[in-house]
Amino acid sequence: MKKDIVFIEDLRIQTVIGVYDWEREITQTVSLDLQMAFDIRQAAKSDEITDTLDYKAVAKRLIQFVEASEFQLVEALAEHCARIVLDEFPVSWVQLKLSKPGAVRGSSAVGVVIERGAALQ
């Protein structure tokens, strides 16, 4: 069975993130890329927002959570964000990439990519 994907790319959010003392005193930008499994056939047929995954609602919820958070590790923040998507929205699977731009000199970003939820063929 094929899966449909609803995605959000480069959702940039300011938050307190990091293990160093100086990082605990400032906000930094993190970037989220999400791919979420959601069957879009009913929405395609009806052309109604109520029949689809409201990616604006997903983005607003993640912005609210991330801005208020103060994690040390990107791994912990990514895990909590994935859990919010799975618990609060009608998706069975999520792939989430969390990037911390500028964290390592010479790289554009560092971070993690995780997949959570039901295994789909």
TIRO-2110 file (N, C-alpha, C; in Angstrom, 1 decimal):
// TIRO-2110
0.8, -1.2, 0.0, N, 1, A
0.0, 0.0, 0.0, CA, 1, A
0.9, 1.2, 0.0, C, 1, A
0.6, 2.2, -0.9, N, 2, A
1.3, 3.4, -0.9, CA, 2, A
0.8, 4.3, 0.2, C, 2, A
1.7, 5.2, 0.6, N, 3, A
1.3, 6.2, 1.6, CA, 3, A
1.4, 7.6, 1.1, C, 3, A
0.4, 8.4, 1.5, N, 4, A
0.4, 9.8, 1.1, CA, 4, A
1.2, 10.6, 2.2, C, 4, A
1.9, 11.6, 1.8, N, 5, A
2.7, 12.4, 2.7, CA, 5, A
2.3, 13.8, 2.7, C, 5, A
2.0, 14.4, 3.8, N, 6, A
1.8, 15.8, 4.0, CA, 6, A
3.1, 16.3, 4.7, C, 6, A
3.7, 17.4, 4.1, N, 7, A
5.0, 17.8, 4.7, CA, 7, A
5.0, 19.3, 5.0, C, 7, A
6.0, 19.6, 5.9, N, 8, A
6.3, 21.0, 6.3, CA, 8, A
7.8, 21.0, 6.2, C, 8, A
8.3, 22.0, 5.5, N, 9, A
9.8, 22.2, 5.4, CA, 9, A
10.3, 23.5, 6.0, C, 9, A
11.4, 23.4, 6.7, N, 10, A
12.1, 24.5, 7.3, CA, 10, A
11.3, 25.4, 8.1, C, 10, A
10.6, 24.8, 9.1, N, 11, A
9.8, 25.6, 10.1, CA, 11, A
10.8, 26.1, 11.1, C, 11, A
11.1, 27.3, 11.0, N, 12, A
12.1, 27.9, 11.9, CA, 12, A
11.5, 28.5, 13.2, C, 12, A
12.1, 28.1, 14.3, N, 13, A
11.5, 28.4, 15.6, CA, 13, A
12.7, 28.8, 16.5, C, 13, A
12.4, 29.9, 17.3, N, 14, A
13.4, 30.3, 18.3, CA, 14, A
13.1, 29.6, 19.6, C, 14, A
14.2, 29.1, 20.2, N, 15, A
14.0, 28.4, 21.5, CA, 15, A
15.4, 28.4, 22.3, C, 15, A
15.3, 28.0, 23.5, N, 16, A
16.5, 27.8, 24.3, CA, 16, A
16.8, 26.3, 24.1, C, 16, A
18.0, 26.1, 23.6, N, 17, A
18.5, 24.7, 23.3, CA, 17, A
20.0, 24.7, 23.4, C, 17, A
20.5, 23.7, 24.1, N, 18, A
21.9, 23.5, 24.2, CA, 18, A
22.4, 23.1, 25.6, C, 18, A
23.6, 22.6, 25.7, N, 19, A
24.2, 22.1, 26.9, CA, 19, A
25.1, 23.1, 27.6, C, 19, A
25.6, 24.1, 26.9, N, 20, A
26.6, 25.0, 27.5, CA, 20, A
25.8, 26.2, 28.2, C, 20, A
26.5, 26.7, 29.2, N, 21, A
25.9, 27.8, 30.0, CA, 21, A
25.4, 28.9, 29.2, C, 21, A
26.2, 29.4, 28.2, N, 22, A
25.9, 30.5, 27.4, CA, 22, A
24.6, 30.2, 26.5, C, 22, A
24.4, 28.9, 26.1, N, 23, A
23.3, 28.5, 25.4, CA, 23, A
22.0, 28.6, 26.2, C, 23, A
22.1, 28.5, 27.5, N, 24, A
20.9, 28.5, 28.4, CA, 24, A
20.4, 29.9, 28.6, C, 24, A
21.2, 30.9, 28.2, N, 25, A
20.9, 32.3, 28.4, CA, 25, A
20.4, 33.0, 27.1, C, 25, A
20.3, 32.3, 26.0, N, 26, A
19.9, 32.9, 24.8, CA, 26, A
18.9, 32.0, 24.1, C, 26, A
18.2, 32.6, 23.0, N, 27, A
17.4, 31.7, 22.2, CA, 27, A
18.2, 31.5, 20.9, C, 27, A
18.0, 30.3, 20.3, N, 28, A
18.7, 29.9, 19.0, CA, 28, A
17.6, 29.4, 18.1, C, 28, A
17.9, 29.4, 16.8, N, 29, A
16.9, 28.9, 15.8, CA, 29, A
17.1, 27.4, 15.7, C, 29, A
16.0, 26.7, 15.7, N, 30, A
16.0, 25.3, 15.2, CA, 30, A
15.1, 25.3, 14.0, C, 30, A
15.3, 24.3, 13.1, N, 31, A
14.5, 24.1, 11.9, CA, 31, A
13.9, 22.7, 11.9, C, 31, A
12.6, 22.7, 11.7, N, 32, A
11.9, 21.4, 11.6, CA, 32, A
11.5, 21.1, 10.2, C, 32, A
11.7, 19.9, 9.7, N, 33, A
11.2, 19.3, 8.5, CA, 33, A
10.4, 18.1, 8.9, C, 33, A
9.1, 18.1, 8.5, N, 34, A
8.3, 17.0, 8.8, CA, 34, A
7.7, 16.3, 7.6, C, 34, A
7.6, 15.0, 7.6, N, 35, A
6.8, 14.3, 6.7, CA, 35, A
5.8, 13.4, 7.5, C, 35, A
4.5, 13.5, 7.2, N, 36, A
3.5, 12.9, 8.0, CA, 36, A
2.6, 12.1, 7.1, C, 36, A
2.4, 10.8, 7.4, N, 37, A
1.6, 9.9, 6.7, CA, 37, A
0.1, 10.2, 6.9, C, 37, A
-0.6, 10.5, 5.9, N, 38, A
-2.0, 10.9, 6.0, CA, 38, A
-2.7, 10.6, 4.6, C, 38, A
-3.8, 9.9, 4.6, N, 39, A
-4.5, 9.5, 3.4, CA, 39, A
-5.3, 10.7, 2.9, C, 39, A
-4.8, 11.3, 1.8, N, 40, A
-5.4, 12.5, 1.3, CA, 40, A
-6.6, 12.3, 0.3, C, 40, A
-6.9, 11.1, 0.1, N, 41, A
-8.0, 10.8, -1.0, CA, 41, A
-9.3, 11.5, -0.7, C, 41, A
-9.8, 11.5, 0.5, N, 42, A
-11.0, 12.1, 0.8, CA, 42, A
-11.0, 13.6, 0.6, C, 42, A
-9.8, 14.2, 1.0, N, 43, A
-9.7, 15.7, 0.8, CA, 43, A
-9.6, 16.0, -0.6, C, 43, A
-8.9, 15.2, -1.4, N, 44, A
-8.8, 15.4, -2.8, CA, 44, A
-10.2, 15.4, -3.5, C, 44, A
-11.0, 14.5, -3.0, N, 45, A
-12.4, 14.3, -3.5, CA, 45, A
-13.3, 15.5, -3.1, C, 45, A
-13.2, 15.8, -1.9, N, 46, A
-14.2, 16.9, -1.4, CA, 46, A
-13.7, 18.3, -1.5, C, 46, A
-12.4, 18.5, -1.6, N, 47, A
-11.8, 19.8, -1.6, CA, 47, A
-12.1, 20.6, -0.4, C, 47, A
-12.3, 19.9, 0.8, N, 48, A
-12.6, 20.6, 2.0, CA, 48, A
-11.5, 20.4, 3.0, C, 48, A
-11.2, 21.5, 3.7, N, 49, A
-10.1, 21.5, 4.7, CA, 49, A
-10.4, 20.5, 5.9, C, 49, A
-11.7, 20.3, 6.2, N, 50, A
-12.0, 19.4, 7.3, CA, 50, A
-11.7, 18.0, 7.0, C, 50, A
-11.4, 17.7, 5.7, N, 51, A
-11.1, 16.3, 5.3, CA, 51, A
-9.6, 16.0, 5.2, C, 51, A
-8.8, 17.0, 5.6, N, 52, A
-7.3, 16.8, 5.4, CA, 52, A
-6.6, 17.0, 6.7, C, 52, A
-5.3, 16.9, 6.7, N, 53, A
-4.4, 17.2, 7.8, CA, 53, A
-4.1, 18.7, 7.7, C, 53, A
-4.5, 19.4, 8.7, N, 54, A
-4.3, 20.9, 8.7, CA, 54, A
-2.9, 21.2, 9.1, C, 54, A
-2.0, 21.3, 8.1, N, 55, A
-0.6, 21.5, 8.4, CA, 55, A
-0.3, 22.8, 9.1, C, 55, A
-1.2, 23.8, 8.9, N, 56, A
-1.1, 25.1, 9.7, CA, 56, A
-1.3, 24.8, 11.2, C, 56, A
-2.2, 24.0, 11.5, N, 57, A
-2.5, 23.6, 12.9, CA, 57, A
-1.3, 22.9, 13.5, C, 57, A
-0.7, 22.0, 12.7, N, 58, A
0.5, 21.2, 13.1, CA, 58, A
1.6, 22.2, 13.4, C, 58, A
1.8, 23.1, 12.5, N, 59, A
2.9, 24.1, 12.6, CA, 59, A
2.7, 25.0, 13.8, C, 59, A
1.5, 25.5, 14.0, N, 60, A
1.2, 26.4, 15.2, CA, 60, A
1.4, 25.6, 16.5, C, 60, A
1.0, 24.4, 16.6, N, 61, A
1.2, 23.6, 17.8, CA, 61, A
2.7, 23.4, 18.1, C, 61, A
3.4, 23.1, 17.1, N, 62, A
4.9, 22.8, 17.3, CA, 62, A
5.6, 24.1, 17.6, C, 62, A
5.2, 25.2, 17.0, N, 63, A
5.8, 26.5, 17.3, CA, 63, A
5.5, 26.9, 18.8, C, 63, A
4.3, 26.7, 19.2, N, 64, A
3.9, 26.9, 20.6, CA, 64, A
4.8, 26.1, 21.6, C, 64, A
4.9, 24.8, 21.3, N, 65, A
5.7, 23.9, 22.2, CA, 65, A
7.1, 24.3, 22.2, C, 65, A
7.7, 24.4, 21.0, N, 66, A
9.2, 24.6, 20.9, CA, 66, A
9.6, 25.9, 21.5, C, 66, A
8.8, 27.0, 21.2, N, 67, A
9.2, 28.3, 21.8, CA, 67, A
9.2, 28.3, 23.3, C, 67, A
8.3, 27.5, 23.9, N, 68, A
8.2, 27.4, 25.4, CA, 68, A
9.2, 26.4, 26.0, C, 68, A
9.9, 25.6, 25.2, N, 69, A
10.7, 24.5, 25.7, CA, 69, A
12.1, 25.0, 26.0, C, 69, A
12.8, 24.2, 26.8, N, 70, A
14.2, 24.6, 27.2, CA, 70, A
15.0, 23.3, 27.3, C, 70, A
15.1, 22.5, 26.2, N, 71, A
15.8, 21.2, 26.2, CA, 71, A
17.3, 21.5, 26.0, C, 71, A
18.1, 20.5, 26.5, N, 72, A
19.5, 20.6, 26.3, CA, 72, A
19.9, 20.0, 24.9, C, 72, A
19.2, 18.8, 24.6, N, 73, A
19.6, 18.1, 23.4, CA, 73, A
18.5, 18.2, 22.3, C, 73, A
19.0, 18.2, 21.1, N, 74, A
18.1, 18.2, 19.9, CA, 74, A
17.4, 16.8, 19.9, C, 74, A
18.0, 15.8, 20.4, N, 75, A
17.4, 14.5, 20.4, CA, 75, A
16.1, 14.5, 21.2, C, 75, A
16.2, 15.1, 22.4, N, 76, A
15.0, 15.2, 23.3, CA, 76, A
13.9, 16.1, 22.7, C, 76, A
14.3, 17.2, 22.1, N, 77, A
13.3, 18.1, 21.5, CA, 77, A
12.6, 17.4, 20.3, C, 77, A
13.4, 16.7, 19.5, N, 78, A
12.8, 16.0, 18.3, CA, 78, A
11.8, 14.9, 18.8, C, 78, A
12.2, 14.1, 19.8, N, 79, A
11.3, 13.1, 20.3, CA, 79, A
10.0, 13.6, 20.8, C, 79, A
10.0, 14.7, 21.6, N, 80, A
8.8, 15.3, 22.1, CA, 80, A
7.9, 15.9, 20.9, C, 80, A
8.6, 16.5, 19.9, N, 81, A
7.8, 17.0, 18.8, CA, 81, A
7.1, 15.9, 18.0, C, 81, A
7.8, 14.8, 17.8, N, 82, A
7.2, 13.7, 17.1, CA, 82, A
6.0, 13.1, 17.9, C, 82, A
6.2, 13.1, 19.2, N, 83, A
5.1, 12.5, 20.0, CA, 83, A
3.9, 13.4, 19.9, C, 83, A
4.0, 14.7, 19.9, N, 84, A
2.9, 15.7, 19.8, CA, 84, A
2.2, 15.4, 18.5, C, 84, A
2.9, 15.3, 17.4, N, 85, A
2.3, 15.1, 16.1, CA, 85, A
1.4, 13.8, 16.1, C, 85, A
2.0, 12.7, 16.6, N, 86, A
1.3, 11.5, 16.6, CA, 86, A
0.1, 11.4, 17.6, C, 86, A
0.3, 12.1, 18.7, N, 87, A
-0.8, 12.1, 19.7, CA, 87, A
-1.9, 13.0, 19.5, C, 87, A
-1.6, 14.1, 18.8, N, 88, A
-2.6, 15.2, 18.7, CA, 88, A
-3.2, 15.4, 17.3, C, 88, A
-2.7, 14.7, 16.3, N, 89, A
-3.1, 14.8, 14.9, CA, 89, A
-3.3, 13.4, 14.3, C, 89, A
-4.2, 13.3, 13.3, N, 90, A
-4.6, 12.0, 12.7, CA, 90, A
-3.5, 11.5, 11.7, C, 90, A
-2.3, 11.3, 12.2, N, 91, A
-1.3, 10.7, 11.4, CA, 91, A
-0.8, 9.4, 12.0, C, 91, A
-0.4, 8.5, 11.2, N, 92, A
0.0, 7.2, 11.7, CA, 92, A
1.6, 7.1, 11.8, C, 92, A
2.2, 8.0, 11.1, N, 93, A
3.7, 7.9, 11.0, CA, 93, A
4.2, 9.3, 10.8, C, 93, A
5.4, 9.6, 11.4, N, 94, A
6.0, 10.9, 11.1, CA, 94, A
7.5, 10.7, 11.0, C, 94, A
8.1, 11.4, 10.0, N, 95, A
9.5, 11.5, 10.0, CA, 95, A
9.8, 13.0, 10.3, C, 95, A
10.7, 13.2, 11.2, N, 96, A
11.0, 14.6, 11.7, CA, 96, A
12.5, 14.8, 11.6, C, 96, A
12.9, 15.9, 11.0, N, 97, A
14.3, 16.3, 10.9, CA, 97, A
14.4, 17.6, 11.7, C, 97, A
15.2, 17.6, 12.8, N, 98, A
15.4, 18.8, 13.6, CA, 98, A
16.8, 19.2, 13.4, C, 98, A
17.0, 20.4, 12.8, N, 99, A
18.3, 21.0, 12.6, CA, 99, A
18.6, 22.1, 13.5, C, 99, A
19.9, 22.3, 13.9, N, 100, A
20.3, 23.4, 14.7, CA, 100, A
21.4, 24.1, 13.8, C, 100, A
20.9, 25.1, 13.0, N, 101, A
21.8, 25.8, 12.1, CA, 101, A
23.0, 26.5, 12.9, C, 101, A
24.2, 26.5, 12.3, N, 102, A
25.3, 27.2, 12.9, CA, 102, A
25.9, 26.6, 14.2, C, 102, A
25.5, 25.4, 14.6, N, 103, A
25.9, 24.8, 15.8, CA, 103, A
27.4, 24.3, 15.7, C, 103, A
27.8, 24.0, 14.5, N, 104, A
29.2, 23.5, 14.3, CA, 104, A
29.8, 24.3, 13.3, C, 104, A
31.0, 24.9, 13.6, N, 105, A
31.7, 25.8, 12.6, CA, 105, A
32.0, 25.0, 11.4, C, 105, A
31.7, 25.6, 10.2, N, 106, A
32.0, 24.9, 9.0, CA, 106, A
30.8, 24.1, 8.4, C, 106, A
29.7, 24.0, 9.2, N, 107, A
28.6, 23.2, 8.7, CA, 107, A
27.4, 24.2, 8.6, C, 107, A
26.4, 23.9, 7.8, N, 108, A
25.2, 24.8, 7.7, CA, 108, A
24.3, 24.4, 8.9, C, 108, A
24.3, 23.1, 9.3, N, 109, A
23.4, 22.7, 10.4, CA, 109, A
23.8, 21.3, 10.9, C, 109, A
23.4, 21.0, 12.1, N, 110, A
23.6, 19.7, 12.6, CA, 110, A
22.2, 19.3, 13.2, C, 110, A
22.0, 18.0, 13.5, N, 111, A
20.7, 17.6, 14.1, CA, 111, A
20.4, 16.1, 14.0, C, 111, A
19.2, 15.8, 14.0, N, 112, A
18.8, 14.4, 13.9, CA, 112, A
17.6, 14.2, 13.0, C, 112, A
17.4, 13.0, 12.5, N, 113, A
16.2, 12.6, 11.7, CA, 113, A
15.7, 11.4, 12.4, C, 113, A
14.4, 11.5, 12.8, N, 114, A
13.8, 10.3, 13.5, CA, 114, A
12.5, 10.0, 12.8, C, 114, A
12.1, 8.7, 12.9, N, 115, A
10.8, 8.2, 12.4, CA, 115, A
10.1, 7.6, 13.5, C, 115, A
8.8, 7.9, 13.7, N, 116, A
8.0, 7.3, 14.7, CA, 116, A
6.6, 7.0, 14.2, C, 116, A
6.0, 6.0, 14.8, N, 117, A
4.7, 5.6, 14.4, CA, 117, A
4.6, 4.2, 13.7, C, 117, A
3.4, 3.9, 13.2, N, 118, A
3.2, 2.6, 12.5, CA, 118, A
4.1, 2.4, 11.3, C, 118, A
4.6, 1.2, 11.1, N, 119, A
5.3, 0.9, 9.9, CA, 119, A
4.4, 0.7, 8.8, C, 119, A
4.6, 1.5, 7.7, N, 120, A
3.7, 1.4, 6.5, CA, 120, A
4.5, 0.9, 5.4, C, 120, A
3.9, 0.0, 4.6, N, 121, A
4.5, -0.5, 3.4, CA, 121, A
4.4, 0.5, 2.3, C, 121, A
END
